[in-house]
Amino acid sequence: MSKVVLITGASSGMGRATVEFLAKKGFIVYAGTRDIKKFKNTKNTKIIPISLNITKQDSINHVADTIHKEQGKIDILINNAGFGVVSTVEDLNEEQMQQQFNVNVFGVLRVCKSIIPIMRKQNSGVIINISSFLGKIGLPLLTLYNSSKYAVEGITDSLRYELKDFNIRVHSIMPGFFDTKFARDNLVTNLQTFDKESPYAKMVMNLAPVIVEQINNGNDAIEVAEVILNIIEDEKFLARVTVGDKAKKFIPMKKELSDEDFERRVIEYYGL
Ligand SMILES: NC(=O)c1ccc[n+]([C@@H]2O[C@H](COP(=O)([O-])OP(=O)(O)OC[C@H]3O[C@@H](n4cnc5c(N)ncnc54)[C@H](OP(=O)(O)O)[C@@H]3O)[C@@H](O)[C@H]2O)c1
């Protein structure tokens, strides 16, 4: 019997690559997206696009009920949807702060809240949270995004204890920079921070183009899909894993060095 997957943010990037990869491997994949039209040319019958708004509990509950009715189970949940605000802290407005956490953090919690009871009753499940190497490492202008991904790491750590007795595994993937729609469509810049007259103009000019360039020349999303399959198949898989060059460079360094030495390396690397 095919395993049933729900993935959020499925229409592009890592989400899309994972949908297609897992469907080819024989999984039934519910592709949760705000825009199911993006799947109109999909021929693979194992891919089931489903309207999902992770900022609305009703929408998530409806998706959970639909999958449960159609398949009788949900084996794997992949919390992938996310975006990034690029702003100094002093320029952040209330709406940006709320929206970043509403999607990246509360979105993950809402989806977990609705899927966990199904997994708990079936006494099995795998939850994979797509966080970021920036869930362990801070960078200027990304404080809000960083803190949202640090929170995702915390969610993973806590849920692992909470769900272990119900045979539900929880993992996080910390990708480095990946060439997806992220920099093109889903990095939201704060206009004040990006103003030529901003006191942070020099930092913005030095760092922002480098980050965008590193994302657009980043690794291929298929690497994330392959790691997801490894996690699903290997019951002993580690709690968290890095994927992609930047994550593999910085995360081990962060573990080995003192906070201060690590900070010096990042300052040097990004010319901060
Ligand atoms: N690309 C990178 O360098 C990188 C590095 C580390 C971590 N990540 C993380 O990896 C995950 C996937 O990103 P990606 O690189 O594949 O980028 P992507 O191509 O931009 O895909 C992100 C998906 O998240 C959903 N999304 C974006 N903004 C949203 C919003 N405001 N509300 C609800 N859903 C929203 C969208 O799904 P729908 O439109 O289908 O609903 C979108 O397809 C994200 O959590 C991101 O933070 C990315």
The ligand as a MOL file (V3000), in Angstrom:
LIG
                    3D

  0  0  0     0  0            999 V3000
M  V30 BEGIN CTAB
M  V30 COUNTS 48 52 0 0 0
M  V30 BEGIN ATOM
M  V30 1 N 16.0940 28.6250 -1.3210 0
M  V30 2 C 16.9100 28.6990 -0.2910 0
M  V30 3 O 18.0590 29.1340 -0.4320 0
M  V30 4 C 16.4760 28.2010 1.0640 0
M  V30 5 C 17.4660 27.9390 2.0110 0
M  V30 6 C 17.1200 27.4340 3.2550 0
M  V30 7 C 15.7980 27.1900 3.5450 0
M  V30 8 N 14.8320 27.4760 2.6250 0 CHG=1
M  V30 9 C 13.4380 27.1660 3.0140 0
M  V30 10 O 12.9730 26.1480 2.1550 0
M  V30 11 C 11.5440 26.2050 2.0710 0
M  V30 12 C 11.1470 26.1160 0.6120 0
M  V30 13 O 11.6100 27.2670 -0.0690 0
M  V30 14 P 12.1460 27.2420 -1.5750 0
M  V30 15 O 13.5720 27.5940 -1.5480 0
M  V30 16 O 11.7150 26.0250 -2.2610 0 CHG=-1
M  V30 17 O 11.4360 28.5530 -2.1540 0
M  V30 18 P 10.1850 28.7990 -3.0940 0
M  V30 19 O 10.4250 28.2250 -4.4530 0
M  V30 20 O 9.9840 30.2660 -2.9790 0
M  V30 21 O 8.9880 28.0050 -2.4120 0
M  V30 22 C 8.4420 28.3930 -1.1910 0
M  V30 23 C 6.9860 27.9520 -1.1150 0
M  V30 24 O 6.4600 28.4050 0.1290 0
M  V30 25 C 5.1410 28.8840 -0.0550 0
M  V30 26 N 5.0340 30.2730 0.4130 0
M  V30 27 C 5.8070 31.3320 0.0840 0
M  V30 28 N 5.3490 32.4560 0.6550 0
M  V30 29 C 4.2600 32.0970 1.3730 0
M  V30 30 C 3.3360 32.8140 2.1710 0
M  V30 31 N 3.4380 34.1270 2.3660 0
M  V30 32 N 2.3190 32.1140 2.7240 0
M  V30 33 C 2.1900 30.7860 2.5420 0
M  V30 34 N 3.0440 30.0580 1.7800 0
M  V30 35 C 4.0540 30.7150 1.2160 0
M  V30 36 C 4.8100 28.8540 -1.5360 0
M  V30 37 O 3.9270 27.7670 -1.7550 0
M  V30 38 P 2.5190 27.8630 -2.5260 0
M  V30 39 O 2.5600 29.1140 -3.3460 0
M  V30 40 O 2.5110 26.6100 -3.3320 0
M  V30 41 O 1.4760 27.8970 -1.4700 0
M  V30 42 C 6.1510 28.5710 -2.2040 0
M  V30 43 O 6.0040 27.6660 -3.2690 0
M  V30 44 C 11.1480 27.5060 2.7480 0
M  V30 45 O 10.6510 27.2010 4.0530 0
M  V30 46 C 12.4490 28.2850 2.8530 0
M  V30 47 O 12.4560 29.1590 3.9620 0
M  V30 48 C 15.1330 27.9610 1.3980 0
M  V30 END ATOM
M  V30 BEGIN BOND
M  V30 1 1 1 2
M  V30 2 2 2 3
M  V30 3 1 2 4
M  V30 4 1 4 5
M  V30 5 2 4 48
M  V30 6 2 5 6
M  V30 7 1 6 7
M  V30 8 2 7 8
M  V30 9 1 8 9
M  V30 10 1 8 48
M  V30 11 1 9 10
M  V30 12 1 9 46
M  V30 13 1 10 11
M  V30 14 1 11 12
M  V30 15 1 11 44
M  V30 16 1 12 13
M  V30 17 1 13 14
M  V30 18 2 14 15
M  V30 19 1 14 16
M  V30 20 1 14 17
M  V30 21 1 17 18
M  V30 22 2 18 19
M  V30 23 1 18 20
M  V30 24 1 18 21
M  V30 25 1 21 22
M  V30 26 1 22 23
M  V30 27 1 23 24
M  V30 28 1 23 42
M  V30 29 1 24 25
M  V30 30 1 25 26
M  V30 31 1 25 36
M  V30 32 1 26 27
M  V30 33 1 26 35
M  V30 34 2 27 28
M  V30 35 1 28 29
M  V30 36 1 29 30
M  V30 37 2 29 35
M  V30 38 1 30 31
M  V30 39 2 30 32
M  V30 40 1 32 33
M  V30 41 2 33 34
M  V30 42 1 34 35
M  V30 43 1 36 37
M  V30 44 1 36 42
M  V30 45 1 37 38
M  V30 46 2 38 39
M  V30 47 1 38 40
M  V30 48 1 38 41
M  V30 49 1 42 43
M  V30 50 1 44 45
M  V30 51 1 44 46
M  V30 52 1 46 47
M  V30 END BOND
M  V30 END CTAB
M  END
